[in-house]
């Protein structure tokens, strides 16, 4: 299955709804394809301007590295290496990015959230991944 614009926009909408309902604070949400290129994006009213690039960076990192950004951060700490060692200045270890896999487990894209606490960003990104995995 390929990640379509329609599916990307659906998870953007669901992420915004979760931010409103569960956290009552604004976010930026980005969805990219399996190569890390932006497919869909939304910035809620009042979301920090810095969160635009951060959310996109989290989605990009998850897609390029093939793991959620919280797992990437754990690896950076475990191996005591900076992200720049991967020769890509767009990578980030900030939690809030999740790979999006189809029902068979193939990576078809990634989502990134910014604007909340790291664990909250990651929770929303994980929710997006669960929606995509369900088909």
C-alpha angles and dihedrals in degrees: 000000000000124000105249128200088247093056091044091052091047093057091044088056092047091049092052090048092051092049090051097044103036104029105019090216133106125256142182115234127194132185122192136181124255090278094054098256116141117258103165137006140176134182114198118221108276097017113143114265090228088061092068094072094032094056091047091048091052092051091046092050094049091050096045097043095038093228138086113272093243088059090047089053090051089053092050090053095041093050094035094230132134119239090242089072086078088067093237117108092196095068120107133185093204112127115246104080125103134182114239113222130185122235091277093054099255115142109244100165145320141249131216131196129191134172104066135066112300095254091048092049089050093048091056092045090050090051089054090052091051092053092051093046090055090060 
